[in-house]
Amino acid sequence: MRPGRILLSCLLACFLGMPALPAVAAPDEDLLGKAGGYPLGTRANWFFDEGVRVGSFSHLDEILPHNI
């Protein structure tokens, strides 16, 4: 959102007497594999399977080895 729109929405909220509260969202830890200790994916599923996404991005060098 552009700064002008944020300011406009805050001014409208104040004018109408409504509090302008920011939206708060948190990642779904169960969906992202917290219960399994953030497991690693394979070369085939590391990007598309949400259950292994965090572990895979944290250890991408092990999933997709390369020459140094």
C-alpha positions in Angstrom: 0.0 0.0 0.0 1.3 3.4 -0.9 2.0 5.9 1.9 -0.7 8.3 0.6 -3.3 5.5 0.9 -2.3 4.7 4.4 -2.6 8.3 5.4 -6.0 8.6 3.7 -7.3 5.5 5.4 -6.1 6.7 8.8 -7.7 10.1 8.3 -11.0 8.5 7.2 -10.9 6.2 10.2 -10.3 9.1 12.6 -13.0 11.2 10.9 -15.6 8.4 11.1 -14.6 7.6 14.7 -13.3 4.1 13.9 -9.9 3.0 15.2 -7.5 2.1 12.4 -5.9 -1.1 13.6 -3.3 -2.8 11.5 -4.0 -6.4 10.3 -1.9 -9.0 12.1 -1.2 -12.4 10.6 1.1 -15.1 11.7 2.3 -18.1 9.7 0.6 -21.4 10.3 3.4 -23.3 12.2 1.7 -26.7 11.9 1.3 -26.4 8.2 5.0 -25.4 7.8 6.2 -28.5 9.7 7.0 -27.3 13.2 5.7 -30.5 14.8 8.1 -32.5 12.7 11.1 -30.3 13.5 10.9 -28.5 10.1 11.9 -31.5 8.0 14.0 -31.3 4.8 12.4 -31.9 1.5 13.8 -33.5 -1.6 14.8 -32.1 -5.0 11.3 -32.8 -6.2 9.2 -31.3 -3.4 11.4 -28.7 -1.6 9.6 -25.7 -3.2 6.0 -26.9 -3.6 5.4 -28.9 -0.4 4.5 -26.5 2.4 5.3 -29.1 5.1 9.0 -29.0 4.2 9.3 -25.4 3.1 11.0 -23.9 6.2 13.4 -26.7 6.7 14.2 -26.9 3.0 14.9 -23.1 2.6 17.1 -23.3 5.7 19.2 -26.1 4.3 19.0 -25.5 0.5 22.7 -26.1 0.1 22.1 -29.8 1.2 19.2 -30.3 -1.2 20.7 -28.7 -4.2 24.5 -29.2 -3.9 26.8 -27.1 -6.0 30.5 -26.7 -6.7 32.4 -24.1 -4.8 
